[in-house]
């Protein structure tokens, strides 16, 4: 029984990957990381958060694939650990806080057989919509939990389960940051990507979505001490950045056509 428990089966490999990714991401928490006094708490939070994020997107897309009768299953991607290491290194080097959380221990494996352009379009849309929905839900928890904790009728519950609600808030923060990053980088118009096609065909939709994602991304990484209402100049900078990127992409497309 012990041999079976520690054998490198799918579940065991998934758990090992979760904790390895969690250990890497823990170095984003300067002073509280893996080697800090709160190392175990940080490790567990980031491990289970990265594990949840690794399963959430593929799980949503696998449900869509099932409805479309496309063969798909969730797989493990140890190679993504390299992306996690690079982004954590960049975050520490540039003093990003809370830092970049890129790289996932799992993802969706799909066969190209029977996959139409319509199917690809739906999966590409879901790769942006699913983290966006998750970011909104996590932001709602981050906003409402402190509001509820000061209500007289809920104060006793929050005091009795302080550790649980503190952990839930930490989990929500990590999920929010990672989801915002996924949407932002997913909307970057890389050549031959879905975001590139979206920008070419529906430039207004892309520009609005990217401006919002870029603004929230900038806010989470560079302006954590300010409220959204204090960031009007940054919004103008974001819009100018999106406009410049759109013009460059348009010129590039015209030259290629």
Helices and strands as residue ranges (DSSP letters): H 2-6, H 10-25, G 26-28, H 39-67, E 72-76, G 78-80, H 81-93, E 106-110, H 117-149, H 152-160, H 162-187, H 194-201, H 203-222, G 228-230, H 232-256
